[in-house]
Amino acid sequence: MEDNGTYKILFVCLGNICRSPAADGLMKHIVKQRGLEHRFYIDSAGTYGGHAGELPDPRMRRAAARRGYLLEHRAQRFKSSMFAQFDLIVAMDDNNYYDLQSMAPTVDDEKKIVRMADYCRHYTATHVPDPYYEGADGFEHVLNLLEDACEGLLDALNV
Ligand code: 4NP
């Protein structure tokens, strides 16, 4: 599961400009707060590549900045070779989850895929909803879920 002591987590959504880069930025922030940067490699990707190279959506960047999170990720499309590069692949919703499952080269790779919402401890959620076509509340809701789930995930990893 681990090599050279670094645990590698990839967050995945559809466009890689709203939910997964926010999860990526939040997780890096929390890991740093806990003094665990050296133990983790964190990145994000999207199953759809149409926004590749873009910074996160300005609405998400603004909402995240208000909470003290800097989102600087450049969007990239998920590739099945990423299964070999990461220990855990975290899907934001069921579409992402099943798309990822269909791309897993091996059964062991398939076991690396988990649902972000399963790590929420304060919110009851089955998925992190796509805020792209929503108003400002949608972005705040996503950040609330991601803060909850990132803390839950990090605690579950028992690092
Ligand atoms: P994300 O949101 O999956 O959270 O990055 C979306 C961003 C863009 C699109 C869909 C979802 N899009 O269709 O362009």
Backbone and ligand atoms as CSV (ligand in chain L), in Angstrom:
chain,resi,resn,atom,element,x,y,z
A,1,MET,N,N,0.826,-1.209,0.000
A,1,MET,CA,C,0.000,0.000,0.000
A,1,MET,C,C,0.864,1.265,0.000
A,2,GLU,N,N,1.917,1.261,0.777
A,2,GLU,CA,C,2.793,2.432,0.813
A,2,GLU,C,C,4.163,2.071,0.278
A,3,ASP,N,N,4.801,3.014,-0.420
A,3,ASP,CA,C,6.227,2.846,-0.667
A,3,ASP,C,C,6.894,4.147,-0.247
A,4,ASN,N,N,8.118,4.106,0.069
A,4,ASN,CA,C,8.934,5.202,0.625
A,4,ASN,C,C,8.162,6.068,1.629
A,5,GLY,N,N,7.216,5.444,2.349
A,5,GLY,CA,C,6.534,6.123,3.452
A,5,GLY,C,C,5.520,7.163,3.043
A,6,THR,N,N,5.270,7.323,1.748
A,6,THR,CA,C,4.318,8.335,1.299
A,6,THR,C,C,3.011,7.671,0.885
A,7,TYR,N,N,1.915,8.152,1.446
A,7,TYR,CA,C,0.597,7.618,1.092
A,7,TYR,C,C,-0.014,8.538,0.035
A,8,LYS,N,N,-0.402,7.947,-1.092
A,8,LYS,CA,C,-0.805,8.760,-2.245
A,8,LYS,C,C,-2.310,8.704,-2.463
A,9,ILE,N,N,-2.915,9.895,-2.413
A,9,ILE,CA,C,-4.375,10.002,-2.535
A,9,ILE,C,C,-4.720,10.832,-3.778
A,10,LEU,N,N,-5.636,10.312,-4.589
A,10,LEU,CA,C,-6.122,11.053,-5.757
A,10,LEU,C,C,-7.628,11.288,-5.603
A,11,PHE,N,N,-8.035,12.563,-5.646
A,11,PHE,CA,C,-9.459,12.905,-5.601
A,11,PHE,C,C,-9.962,13.053,-7.032
A,12,VAL,N,N,-11.146,12.484,-7.302
A,12,VAL,CA,C,-11.657,12.488,-8.682
A,12,VAL,C,C,-13.111,12.974,-8.728
A,13,CYS,N,N,-13.381,13.912,-9.660
A,13,CYS,CA,C,-14.757,14.316,-9.962
A,13,CYS,C,C,-14.907,14.308,-11.474
A,14,LEU,N,N,-15.877,15.040,-12.005
A,14,LEU,CA,C,-16.096,15.027,-13.453
A,14,LEU,C,C,-15.125,15.984,-14.172
A,15,GLY,N,N,-15.209,17.272,-13.846
A,15,GLY,CA,C,-14.437,18.278,-14.594
A,15,GLY,C,C,-13.071,18.600,-14.031
A,16,ASN,N,N,-12.836,18.223,-12.751
A,16,ASN,CA,C,-11.600,18.569,-12.037
A,16,ASN,C,C,-11.402,20.093,-11.948
A,17,ILE,N,N,-12.526,20.817,-11.878
A,17,ILE,CA,C,-12.405,22.262,-11.657
A,17,ILE,C,C,-13.232,22.742,-10.458
A,18,CYS,N,N,-14.058,21.873,-9.880
A,18,CYS,CA,C,-14.834,22.293,-8.697
A,18,CYS,C,C,-14.548,21.409,-7.484
A,19,ARG,N,N,-15.125,20.197,-7.477
A,19,ARG,CA,C,-15.079,19.388,-6.252
A,19,ARG,C,C,-13.703,18.789,-5.949
A,20,SER,N,N,-13.114,18.083,-6.934
A,20,SER,CA,C,-11.859,17.380,-6.603
A,20,SER,C,C,-10.665,18.317,-6.369
A,21,PRO,N,N,-10.536,19.443,-7.098
A,21,PRO,CA,C,-9.421,20.333,-6.735
A,21,PRO,C,C,-9.647,20.983,-5.372
A,22,ALA,N,N,-10.923,21.167,-4.988
A,22,ALA,CA,C,-11.206,21.701,-3.645
A,22,ALA,C,C,-10.811,20.664,-2.593
A,23,ALA,N,N,-11.178,19.390,-2.822
A,23,ALA,CA,C,-10.803,18.319,-1.884
A,23,ALA,C,C,-9.279,18.240,-1.770
A,24,ASP,N,N,-8.621,18.333,-2.912
A,24,ASP,CA,C,-7.154,18.300,-3.004
A,24,ASP,C,C,-6.548,19.438,-2.147
A,25,GLY,N,N,-7.027,20.659,-2.350
A,25,GLY,CA,C,-6.500,21.824,-1.611
A,25,GLY,C,C,-6.798,21.748,-0.120
A,26,LEU,N,N,-8.013,21.306,0.224
A,26,LEU,CA,C,-8.394,21.192,1.649
A,26,LEU,C,C,-7.538,20.146,2.339
A,27,MET,N,N,-7.373,19.001,1.663
A,27,MET,CA,C,-6.617,17.905,2.279
A,27,MET,C,C,-5.167,18.320,2.499
A,28,LYS,N,N,-4.589,19.012,1.508
A,28,LYS,CA,C,-3.203,19.485,1.677
A,28,LYS,C,C,-3.114,20.439,2.880
A,29,HIS,N,N,-4.127,21.294,3.025
A,29,HIS,CA,C,-4.166,22.257,4.117
A,29,HIS,C,C,-4.224,21.533,5.474
A,30,ILE,N,N,-5.111,20.539,5.561
A,30,ILE,CA,C,-5.302,19.817,6.835
A,30,ILE,C,C,-4.054,19.004,7.185
A,31,VAL,N,N,-3.486,18.366,6.168
A,31,VAL,CA,C,-2.287,17.555,6.366
A,31,VAL,C,C,-1.135,18.439,6.868
A,32,LYS,N,N,-1.044,19.634,6.298
A,32,LYS,CA,C,-0.003,20.582,6.721
A,32,LYS,C,C,-0.241,21.034,8.162
A,33,GLN,N,N,-1.516,21.341,8.465
A,33,GLN,CA,C,-1.876,21.753,9.824
A,33,GLN,C,C,-1.448,20.707,10.845
A,34,ARG,N,N,-1.574,19.430,10.452
A,34,ARG,CA,C,-1.222,18.340,11.372
A,34,ARG,C,C,0.262,17.968,11.292
A,35,GLY,N,N,1.026,18.716,10.468
A,35,GLY,CA,C,2.464,18.446,10.359
A,35,GLY,C,C,2.774,17.130,9.674
A,36,LEU,N,N,1.896,16.710,8.747
A,36,LEU,CA,C,2.053,15.393,8.104
A,36,LEU,C,C,2.377,15.480,6.611
A,37,GLU,N,N,2.815,16.678,6.142
A,37,GLU,CA,C,3.049,16.843,4.689
A,37,GLU,C,C,3.955,15.763,4.112
A,38,HIS,N,N,4.992,15.408,4.865
A,38,HIS,CA,C,5.982,14.450,4.352
A,38,HIS,C,C,5.401,13.044,4.198
A,39,ARG,N,N,4.236,12.789,4.783
A,39,ARG,CA,C,3.656,11.443,4.727
A,39,ARG,C,C,2.704,11.251,3.554
A,40,PHE,N,N,2.345,12.364,2.886
A,40,PHE,CA,C,1.312,12.280,1.850
A,40,PHE,C,C,1.720,12.889,0.522
A,41,TYR,N,N,1.179,12.284,-0.557
A,41,TYR,CA,C,1.200,12.922,-1.872
A,41,TYR,C,C,-0.272,13.001,-2.286
A,42,ILE,N,N,-0.729,14.216,-2.570
A,42,ILE,CA,C,-2.154,14.435,-2.835
A,42,ILE,C,C,-2.323,15.124,-4.185
A,43,ASP,N,N,-3.269,14.620,-4.987
A,43,ASP,CA,C,-3.509,15.210,-6.305
A,43,ASP,C,C,-4.992,15.009,-6.647
A,44,SER,N,N,-5.415,15.544,-7.805
A,44,SER,CA,C,-6.802,15.354,-8.232
A,44,SER,C,C,-6.875,15.286,-9.751
A,45,ALA,N,N,-8.001,14.725,-10.240
A,45,ALA,CA,C,-8.197,14.547,-11.688
A,45,ALA,C,C,-9.694,14.470,-11.962
A,46,GLY,N,N,-10.039,14.602,-13.255
A,46,GLY,CA,C,-11.447,14.522,-13.656
A,46,GLY,C,C,-11.644,13.429,-14.697
A,47,THR,N,N,-12.814,12.797,-14.692
A,47,THR,CA,C,-13.082,11.750,-15.693
A,47,THR,C,C,-13.345,12.370,-17.065
A,48,TYR,N,N,-13.709,13.662,-17.065
A,48,TYR,CA,C,-13.913,14.411,-18.310
A,48,TYR,C,C,-12.726,15.370,-18.479
A,49,GLY,N,N,-12.144,15.396,-19.687
A,49,GLY,CA,C,-10.910,16.171,-19.870
A,49,GLY,C,C,-11.089,17.547,-20.477
A,50,GLY,N,N,-12.337,17.990,-20.639
A,50,GLY,CA,C,-12.609,19.249,-21.356
A,50,GLY,C,C,-12.062,20.499,-20.693
A,51,HIS,N,N,-11.732,20.424,-19.409
A,51,HIS,CA,C,-11.188,21.605,-18.721
A,51,HIS,C,C,-9.698,21.469,-18.424
A,52,ALA,N,N,-9.056,20.480,-19.035
A,52,ALA,CA,C,-7.637,20.222,-18.741
A,52,ALA,C,C,-6.803,21.495,-18.870
A,53,GLY,N,N,-5.946,21.729,-17.899
A,53,GLY,CA,C,-5.063,22.902,-17.902
A,53,GLY,C,C,-5.635,24.105,-17.181
A,54,GLU,N,N,-6.935,24.071,-16.874
A,54,GLU,CA,C,-7.570,25.237,-16.227
A,54,GLU,C,C,-7.377,25.219,-14.712
A,55,LEU,N,N,-7.348,26.422,-14.142
A,55,LEU,CA,C,-7.426,26.570,-12.687
A,55,LEU,C,C,-8.847,26.211,-12.254
A,56,PRO,N,N,-9.078,25.948,-10.968
A,56,PRO,CA,C,-10.445,25.676,-10.517
A,56,PRO,C,C,-11.395,26.835,-10.858
A,57,ASP,N,N,-12.675,26.496,-10.953
A,57,ASP,CA,C,-13.734,27.467,-11.237
A,57,ASP,C,C,-13.603,28.660,-10.262
A,58,PRO,N,N,-13.678,29.896,-10.785
A,58,PRO,CA,C,-13.491,31.077,-9.923
A,58,PRO,C,C,-14.448,31.109,-8.730
A,59,ARG,N,N,-15.663,30.556,-8.908
A,59,ARG,CA,C,-16.617,30.538,-7.780
A,59,ARG,C,C,-16.084,29.645,-6.667
A,60,MET,N,N,-15.483,28.524,-7.045
A,60,MET,CA,C,-14.928,27.623,-6.024
A,60,MET,C,C,-13.669,28.225,-5.402
A,61,ARG,N,N,-12.855,28.871,-6.238
A,61,ARG,CA,C,-11.632,29.485,-5.693
A,61,ARG,C,C,-11.979,30.566,-4.675
A,62,ARG,N,N,-12.995,31.381,-4.994
A,62,ARG,CA,C,-13.391,32.453,-4.073
A,62,ARG,C,C,-13.951,31.885,-2.770
A,63,ALA,N,N,-14.844,30.899,-2.906
A,63,ALA,CA,C,-15.467,30.302,-1.709
A,63,ALA,C,C,-14.390,29.649,-0.836
A,64,ALA,N,N,-13.433,28.969,-1.474
A,64,ALA,CA,C,-12.357,28.307,-0.716
A,64,ALA,C,C,-11.443,29.349,-0.065
A,65,ALA,N,N,-11.132,30.428,-0.793
A,65,ALA,CA,C,-10.233,31.472,-0.269
A,65,ALA,C,C,-10.824,32.119,0.985
A,66,ARG,N,N,-12.161,32.265,1.011
A,66,ARG,CA,C,-12.811,32.848,2.194
A,66,ARG,C,C,-12.601,31.978,3.431
A,67,ARG,N,N,-12.362,30.688,3.207
A,67,ARG,CA,C,-12.113,29.781,4.341
A,67,ARG,C,C,-10.615,29.542,4.545
A,68,GLY,N,N,-9.793,30.244,3.755
A,68,GLY,CA,C,-8.349,30.137,3.957
A,68,GLY,C,C,-7.651,29.069,3.135
A,69,TYR,N,N,-8.345,28.536,2.118
A,69,TYR,CA,C,-7.735,27.509,1.270
A,69,TYR,C,C,-7.366,28.090,-0.089
A,70,LEU,N,N,-6.129,27.870,-0.468
A,70,LEU,CA,C,-5.640,28.338,-1.765
A,70,LEU,C,C,-5.742,27.178,-2.755
A,71,LEU,N,N,-6.479,27.378,-3.851
A,71,LEU,CA,C,-6.639,26.305,-4.847
A,71,LEU,C,C,-5.860,26.675,-6.100
A,72,GLU,N,N,-4.768,25.973,-6.329
A,72,GLU,CA,C,-3.879,26.302,-7.456
A,72,GLU,C,C,-3.747,25.173,-8.464
A,73,HIS,N,N,-4.526,24.125,-8.270
A,73,HIS,CA,C,-4.406,22.945,-9.134
A,73,HIS,C,C,-4.774,23.286,-10.587
A,74,ARG,N,N,-4.103,22.627,-11.515
A,74,ARG,CA,C,-4.471,22.718,-12.935
A,74,ARG,C,C,-5.169,21.422,-13.317
A,75,ALA,N,N,-6.346,21.544,-13.926
A,75,ALA,CA,C,-7.158,20.360,-14.219
A,75,ALA,C,C,-6.435,19.368,-15.124
A,76,GLN,N,N,-6.634,18.093,-14.837
A,76,GLN,CA,C,-6.092,17.024,-15.675
A,76,GLN,C,C,-7.114,15.900,-15.766
A,77,ARG,N,N,-7.071,15.195,-16.888
A,77,ARG,CA,C,-7.982,14.081,-17.079
A,77,ARG,C,C,-7.434,12.834,-16.386
A,78,PHE,N,N,-8.342,12.084,-15.758
A,78,PHE,CA,C,-7.946,10.830,-15.130
A,78,PHE,C,C,-7.485,9.844,-16.197
A,79,LYS,N,N,-6.386,9.127,-15.904
A,79,LYS,CA,C,-5.893,8.088,-16.813
A,79,LYS,C,C,-5.789,6.787,-16.021
A,80,SER,N,N,-6.037,5.656,-16.679
A,80,SER,CA,C,-6.030,4.396,-15.922
A,80,SER,C,C,-4.648,4.086,-15.346
A,81,SER,N,N,-3.585,4.701,-15.914
A,81,SER,CA,C,-2.242,4.501,-15.342
A,81,SER,C,C,-2.160,5.072,-13.921
A,82,MET,N,N,-3.100,5.959,-13.558
A,82,MET,CA,C,-3.083,6.555,-12.213
A,82,MET,C,C,-3.405,5.513,-11.132
A,83,PHE,N,N,-4.053,4.421,-11.520
A,83,PHE,CA,C,-4.321,3.367,-10.529
A,83,PHE,C,C,-3.017,2.853,-9.930
A,84,ALA,N,N,-1.994,2.736,-10.770
A,84,ALA,CA,C,-0.707,2.203,-10.287
A,84,ALA,C,C,0.040,3.238,-9.450
A,85,GLN,N,N,-0.293,4.513,-9.657
A,85,GLN,CA,C,0.465,5.587,-8.991
A,85,GLN,C,C,-0.086,5.970,-7.617
A,86,PHE,N,N,-1.364,5.609,-7.356
A,86,PHE,CA,C,-2.007,6.058,-6.114
A,86,PHE,C,C,-2.450,4.879,-5.252
A,87,ASP,N,N,-2.500,5.131,-3.934
A,87,ASP,CA,C,-2.959,4.112,-2.997
A,87,ASP,C,C,-4.469,4.161,-2.818
A,88,LEU,N,N,-5.037,5.380,-2.927
A,88,LEU,CA,C,-6.468,5.557,-2.690
A,88,LEU,C,C,-7.022,6.521,-3.735
A,89,ILE,N,N,-8.143,6.144,-4.347
A,89,ILE,CA,C,-8.757,6.975,-5.387
A,89,ILE,C,C,-10.175,7.301,-4.905
A,90,VAL,N,N,-10.400,8.595,-4.661
A,90,VAL,CA,C,-11.596,9.015,-3.935
A,90,VAL,C,C,-12.589,9.690,-4.881
A,91,ALA,N,N,-13.711,9.028,-5.113
A,91,ALA,CA,C,-14.736,9.517,-6.046
A,91,ALA,C,C,-15.716,10.443,-5.330
A,92,MET,N,N,-16.093,11.535,-6.009
A,92,MET,CA,C,-17.022,12.487,-5.401
A,92,MET,C,C,-18.479,12.023,-5.485
A,93,ASP,N,N,-18.830,11.331,-6.564
A,93,ASP,CA,C,-20.226,10.851,-6.670
A,93,ASP,C,C,-20.248,9.478,-7.341
A,94,ASP,N,N,-21.442,8.927,-7.478
A,94,ASP,CA,C,-21.560,7.557,-8.013
A,94,ASP,C,C,-21.166,7.470,-9.481
A,95,ASN,N,N,-21.426,8.516,-10.249
A,95,ASN,CA,C,-20.986,8.484,-11.658
A,95,ASN,C,C,-19.465,8.369,-11.730
A,96,ASN,N,N,-18.783,9.168,-10.922
A,96,ASN,CA,C,-17.316,9.097,-10.883
A,96,ASN,C,C,-16.882,7.705,-10.439
A,97,TYR,N,N,-17.567,7.191,-9.423
A,97,TYR,CA,C,-17.220,5.883,-8.849
A,97,TYR,C,C,-17.323,4.777,-9.907
A,98,TYR,N,N,-18.434,4.753,-10.642
A,98,TYR,CA,C,-18.613,3.678,-11.630
A,98,TYR,C,C,-17.733,3.889,-12.863
A,99,ASP,N,N,-17.508,5.152,-13.237
A,99,ASP,CA,C,-16.566,5.418,-14.340
A,99,ASP,C,C,-15.175,4.908,-13.978
A,100,LEU,N,N,-14.769,5.170,-12.754
A,100,LEU,CA,C,-13.445,4.715,-12.303
A,100,LEU,C,C,-13.387,3.197,-12.264
A,101,GLN,N,N,-14.450,2.577,-11.755
A,101,GLN,CA,C,-14.478,1.106,-11.695
A,101,GLN,C,C,-14.292,0.500,-13.080
A,102,SER,N,N,-14.935,1.133,-14.074
A,102,SER,CA,C,-14.872,0.586,-15.432
A,102,SER,C,C,-13.461,0.729,-16.027
A,103,MET,N,N,-12.642,1.602,-15.438
A,103,MET,CA,C,-11.280,1.811,-15.963
A,103,MET,C,C,-10.210,1.069,-15.170
A,104,ALA,N,N,-10.601,0.412,-14.077
A,104,ALA,CA,C,-9.595,-0.238,-13.223
A,104,ALA,C,C,-8.971,-1.430,-13.936
A,105,PRO,N,N,-7.635,-1.442,-14.092
A,105,PRO,CA,C,-6.982,-2.550,-14.799
A,105,PRO,C,C,-7.065,-3.877,-14.050
A,106,THR,N,N,-7.094,-3.849,-12.716
A,106,THR,CA,C,-7.102,-5.105,-11.952
A,106,THR,C,C,-8.114,-5.011,-10.811
A,107,VAL,N,N,-8.424,-6.168,-10.227
A,107,VAL,CA,C,-9.346,-6.204,-9.083
A,107,VAL,C,C,-8.736,-5.443,-7.900
A,108,ASP,N,N,-7.428,-5.561,-7.721
A,108,ASP,CA,C,-6.778,-4.819,-6.635
A,108,ASP,C,C,-6.884,-3.313,-6.857
A,109,ASP,N,N,-6.778,-2.879,-8.108
A,109,ASP,CA,C,-6.945,-1.451,-8.412
A,109,ASP,C,C,-8.366,-1.000,-8.089
A,110,GLU,N,N,-9.331,-1.841,-8.414
A,110,GLU,CA,C,-10.741,-1.518,-8.168
A,110,GLU,C,C,-10.969,-1.286,-6.670
A,111,LYS,N,N,-10.257,-2.028,-5.843
A,111,LYS,CA,C,-10.417,-1.908,-4.381
A,111,LYS,C,C,-9.876,-0.589,-3.844
A,112,LYS,N,N,-9.098,0.127,-4.667
A,112,LYS,CA,C,-8.561,1.429,-4.226
A,112,LYS,C,C,-9.620,2.530,-4.294
A,113,ILE,N,N,-10.731,2.277,-4.998
A,113,ILE,CA,C,-11.742,3.323,-5.216
A,113,ILE,C,C,-12.703,3.386,-4.026
A,114,VAL,N,N,-12.852,4.576,-3.474
A,114,VAL,CA,C,-13.786,4.790,-2.358
A,114,VAL,C,C,-14.646,6.018,-2.660
A,115,ARG,N,N,-15.717,6.174,-1.872
A,115,ARG,CA,C,-16.608,7.335,-2.026
A,115,ARG,C,C,-16.288,8.368,-0.946
A,116,MET,N,N,-16.064,9.613,-1.378
A,116,MET,CA,C,-15.729,10.693,-0.441
A,116,MET,C,C,-16.781,10.837,0.662
A,117,ALA,N,N,-18.058,10.792,0.289
A,117,ALA,CA,C,-19.127,11.056,1.258
A,117,ALA,C,C,-19.145,10.016,2.384
A,118,ASP,N,N,-18.580,8.835,2.140
A,118,ASP,CA,C,-18.557,7.801,3.182
A,118,ASP,C,C,-17.690,8.207,4.372
A,119,TYR,N,N,-16.848,9.229,4.198
A,119,TYR,CA,C,-15.979,9.676,5.288
A,119,TYR,C,C,-16.568,10.843,6.080
A,120,CYS,N,N,-17.762,11.317,5.675
A,120,CYS,CA,C,-18.418,12.386,6.446
A,120,CYS,C,C,-18.849,11.831,7.799
A,121,ARG,N,N,-18.612,12.627,8.859
A,121,ARG,CA,C,-19.033,12.183,10.195
A,121,ARG,C,C,-20.119,13.085,10.769
A,122,HIS,N,N,-20.190,14.334,10.289
A,122,HIS,CA,C,-21.189,15.268,10.805
A,122,HIS,C,C,-22.362,15.402,9.848
A,123,TYR,N,N,-22.076,15.380,8.560
A,123,TYR,CA,C,-23.136,15.461,7.553
A,123,TYR,C,C,-23.532,14.047,7.148
A,124,THR,N,N,-24.820,13.889,6.792
A,124,THR,CA,C,-25.276,12.627,6.221
A,124,THR,C,C,-25.371,12.842,4.725
A,125,ALA,N,N,-24.508,12.169,3.971
A,125,ALA,CA,C,-24.482,12.385,2.516
A,125,ALA,C,C,-24.096,11.089,1.815
A,126,THR,N,N,-24.648,10.880,0.625
A,126,THR,CA,C,-24.269,9.715,-0.180
A,126,THR,C,C,-23.230,10.113,-1.228
A,127,HIS,N,N,-23.170,11.426,-1.528
A,127,HIS,CA,C,-22.249,11.900,-2.556
A,127,HIS,C,C,-21.965,13.384,-2.349
A,128,VAL,N,N,-20.909,13.871,-3.008
A,128,VAL,CA,C,-20.623,15.313,-3.007
A,128,VAL,C,C,-21.224,15.857,-4.301
A,129,PRO,N,N,-22.303,16.661,-4.197
A,129,PRO,CA,C,-23.035,17.063,-5.411
A,129,PRO,C,C,-22.267,18.044,-6.288
A,130,ASP,N,N,-22.473,17.907,-7.585
A,130,ASP,CA,C,-21.826,18.772,-8.560
A,130,ASP,C,C,-22.386,20.195,-8.423
A,131,PRO,N,N,-21.547,21.182,-8.075
A,131,PRO,CA,C,-22.054,22.545,-7.865
A,131,PRO,C,C,-22.025,23.398,-9.137
A,132,TYR,N,N,-21.547,22.831,-10.247
A,132,TYR,CA,C,-21.235,23.629,-11.440
A,132,TYR,C,C,-22.431,24.450,-11.926
A,133,TYR,N,N,-23.620,23.853,-11.882
A,133,TYR,CA,C,-24.804,24.570,-12.373
A,133,TYR,C,C,-25.644,25.125,-11.224
A,134,GLU,N,N,-25.041,25.179,-10.032
A,134,GLU,CA,C,-25.762,25.653,-8.843
A,134,GLU,C,C,-25.350,27.091,-8.504
A,135,GLY,N,N,-26.054,27.673,-7.537
A,135,GLY,CA,C,-25.688,29.006,-7.057
A,135,GLY,C,C,-24.595,28.915,-6.001
A,136,ALA,N,N,-24.350,30.046,-5.327
A,136,ALA,CA,C,-23.265,30.129,-4.337
A,136,ALA,C,C,-23.446,29.109,-3.216
A,137,ASP,N,N,-24.696,28.833,-2.849
A,137,ASP,CA,C,-24.947,27.876,-1.754
A,137,ASP,C,C,-24.372,26.507,-2.069
A,138,GLY,N,N,-24.411,26.141,-3.358
A,138,GLY,CA,C,-23.898,24.837,-3.782
A,138,GLY,C,C,-22.413,24.698,-3.477
A,139,PHE,N,N,-21.669,25.758,-3.681
A,139,PHE,CA,C,-20.226,25.723,-3.428
A,139,PHE,C,C,-19.934,25.662,-1.925
A,140,GLU,N,N,-20.730,26.410,-1.154
A,140,GLU,CA,C,-20.548,26.366,0.314
A,140,GLU,C,C,-20.871,24.971,0.839
A,141,HIS,N,N,-21.932,24.376,0.291
A,141,HIS,CA,C,-22.325,23.030,0.732
A,141,HIS,C,C,-21.222,22.024,0.413
A,142,VAL,N,N,-20.664,22.121,-0.778
A,142,VAL,CA,C,-19.563,21.222,-1.164
A,142,VAL,C,C,-18.392,21.388,-0.188
A,143,LEU,N,N,-18.045,22.629,0.133
A,143,LEU,CA,C,-16.919,22.842,1.052
A,143,LEU,C,C,-17.216,22.304,2.450
A,144,ASN,N,N,-18.476,22.443,2.894
A,144,ASN,CA,C,-18.845,21.873,4.200
A,144,ASN,C,C,-18.651,20.358,4.196
A,145,LEU,N,N,-19.132,19.714,3.133
A,145,LEU,CA,C,-18.992,18.252,3.033
A,145,LEU,C,C,-17.520,17.846,2.953
A,146,LEU,N,N,-16.749,18.595,2.160
A,146,LEU,CA,C,-15.339,18.238,1.973
A,146,LEU,C,C,-14.525,18.430,3.252
A,147,GLU,N,N,-14.814,19.488,4.010
A,147,GLU,CA,C,-14.097,19.685,5.286
A,147,GLU,C,C,-14.366,18.507,6.212
A,148,ASP,N,N,-15.640,18.114,6.286
A,148,ASP,CA,C,-16.046,16.986,7.131
A,148,ASP,C,C,-15.362,15.696,6.657
A,149,ALA,N,N,-15.444,15.419,5.358
A,149,ALA,CA,C,-14.922,14.160,4.807
A,149,ALA,C,C,-13.387,14.103,4.849
A,150,CYS,N,N,-12.714,15.236,4.625
A,150,CYS,CA,C,-11.235,15.223,4.668
A,150,CYS,C,C,-10.752,14.876,6.071
A,151,GLU,N,N,-11.372,15.485,7.075
A,151,GLU,CA,C,-10.995,15.160,8.467
A,151,GLU,C,C,-11.286,13.687,8.747
A,152,GLY,N,N,-12.451,13.223,8.286
A,152,GLY,CA,C,-12.839,11.824,8.514
A,152,GLY,C,C,-11.896,10.860,7.818
A,153,LEU,N,N,-11.510,11.194,6.597
A,153,LEU,CA,C,-10.602,10.329,5.826
A,153,LEU,C,C,-9.230,10.259,6.503
A,154,LEU,N,N,-8.734,11.413,6.892
A,154,LEU,CA,C,-7.408,11.438,7.514
A,154,LEU,C,C,-7.412,10.639,8.824
A,155,ASP,N,N,-8.459,10.776,9.606
A,155,ASP,CA,C,-8.552,9.997,10.837
A,155,ASP,C,C,-8.680,8.503,10.543
A,156,ALA,N,N,-9.420,8.171,9.472
A,156,ALA,CA,C,-9.611,6.753,9.119
A,156,ALA,C,C,-8.297,6.122,8.696
A,157,LEU,N,N,-7.391,6.921,8.119
A,157,LEU,CA,C,-6.115,6.390,7.661
A,157,LEU,C,C,-5.178,6.104,8.831
A,158,ASN,N,N,-5.509,6.700,9.995
A,158,ASN,CA,C,-4.779,6.385,11.220
A,158,ASN,C,C,-3.280,6.692,11.095
A,159,VAL,N,N,-2.977,7.806,10.468
A,159,VAL,CA,C,-1.561,8.158,10.261
A,159,VAL,C,C,-1.051,8.962,11.453
L,1,4NP,P1,P,-16.626,19.208,-11.068
L,1,4NP,O1,O,-17.773,20.155,-11.688
L,1,4NP,O2,O,-16.864,17.810,-11.599
L,1,4NP,O3,O,-16.880,19.283,-9.579
L,1,4NP,O4,O,-15.301,19.792,-11.490
L,1,4NP,C1,C,-17.989,20.218,-13.070
L,1,4NP,C2,C,-17.270,21.108,-13.822
L,1,4NP,C3,C,-17.486,21.187,-15.200
L,1,4NP,C4,C,-18.439,20.388,-15.798
L,1,4NP,C5,C,-19.152,19.490,-15.028
L,1,4NP,C6,C,-18.917,19.405,-13.666
L,1,4NP,N1,N,-18.683,20.479,-17.194
L,1,4NP,O5,O,-19.525,19.740,-17.686
L,1,4NP,O6,O,-18.045,21.284,-17.871
